[in-house]
């Protein structure tokens, strides 16, 4: 069986309209993949930067996979949320990115999106 070690961190977020952001993340893989150790999902702390437009989390990720085949290569799903002044959480973006297939150190940017909806729904 082949093995895959994912050791890294969920570093930061930028260009969101508000502060007080946190991120829920999960790893999805095909049926050939089994998690040997580590967590399949997690959540960062809330960060409210006071002087910078970037939110910093530096959330550690350490997952060990075993695989029977390459099909269903793992990918990360992220959901970025915002806490409002009343403590309610509101989704600010969805995104996913594949784990790099080559060994070594990588920086992966995960672009997020959010449906805008119709104007009448915003009222």
Secondary structure, DSSP 8 states (H G I E B T S, - for coil): -EEEEEEEEEEEE-S-SSS-EEEEEEEE--TTEEEEES-SEEE---B--SS-SSEEEEEEEEEEEEESSSTT--EEEEEEEEE-TTS-EEEEEEEEEE--SSSS-------EE-----HHHH-
